[in-house]
Amino acid sequence: MRNLRTILPLCLAVTSVATASAQSRLLLTSQRDHTFRVFDPVTLEQLSATVESDDAGHEVMATPDGKTAYVPIYGNAGVGRAGTDGDHIDIYDVATGKLTGTIKFPHGVRPHRPIWNATNGTFLVSAELDKAAAIIDPKTGKIIGEVPTGAEQSHMITLLPGGKKLYSANVHPGSVSVMDVPNRKVIKVIPISDNTQRLSCSNDGAYIFTADQTTPDLVVIDTKTDTIKKRVKLPAVGYGSTPTPDGKYVLVAMANQDNVAVVDLKTLEVTKTIPSITGLNEIVVSPDSKWAYASSPKMNSLAKIDLVKGVTVKTVAAGKYPDGMWLTK
């Protein structure tokens, strides 16, 4: 893959801008109105809504200081479907919601999930059509390498602590790829089912979680052996998942049920479900493990969940088909 062009300065009109403080912000992309949104996670007030540069961004990531957001522009279709092939990443100022630049790929790759590599200050983003994860230096806006996934439709990626081992969920191949980042090679491809969706990593790096789309199982992969340790039975087919920062649980959004499943990481069993709204896709958790936020493309809504009381406390409109989220610290 060739280097990126220099980051280009851009500006678009921003709507509904409110004064932002230095506190945490909840970032969200709504696919079908091509909009990057910023919310106050305490009140769920929308602080800004900016039309993206072109087509739809599905995922979002903020810099560690919470000041800058990156939104890979995937295209106008779903995984494996005909449509446009996104070839760039939008860059936003979180405080104002303004689009400040664009990182341009040399060709369409349908970039999707971005993740930071804290060990060296770079980030990776899944480059689905290249069957790879691109490594990007945010200081120069250049691709400095890529890690092959060895599979089609590598949609979501996650990185183990230490930055050396990368995993991708390969949707319709129904597998998870294991990759060596420093040596930029595939270690192993783990079969899951005919269709798997999204993945997350436990805080200690011991487990990778991915949701089987053919049966209500959360598949747990042991990262020492890169084999399936367990299939956790869920109340319904899972979708996005995330561990709580306290290391006690992993939360699983279930797209066809109005509940969030809570899996105990000691027993690897569902201990309870928390009522919420129907059609949840993605879920993020506050640093104190007290609050979760979940997006529902089906309901065009964003939900705030009290994890201590086990209730959904607020739901707000979040554009058309809200999906990817990121909570700044």
Buried (B, 14 or more C-beta within 10 A) or exposed (E): BEEBBEBBEEEBEBEEBEEBEEEBBBBBBBBBBBBBBBBBBEEBEBBBBBBBBBBBBBBBBBBEEBBBBBBBBBBBBEBEEEEBBBBBBBBBBBBBBBBBBBBBBEEBBBBBBBBBBEEEEBBBBBBBBBBBBBBBBBEEBBBBBBBBBBBBBBBBBBBBBEBBBBBBBBBBBBBBBBBBBEEBEBBBBBEBBEBBBBBBBBBEBBBBBBBBBEEBBBBBBEBEEBEBBBBBEBEBBBBBBBBBBBBBBBBBBBBEBBBBBBBBBEEBEBEEBBEBBBBBBBBBBBEEBBBBBBBBBBBBBBBBBBBEEEEBEEBBEBBBBBBBBBBBE
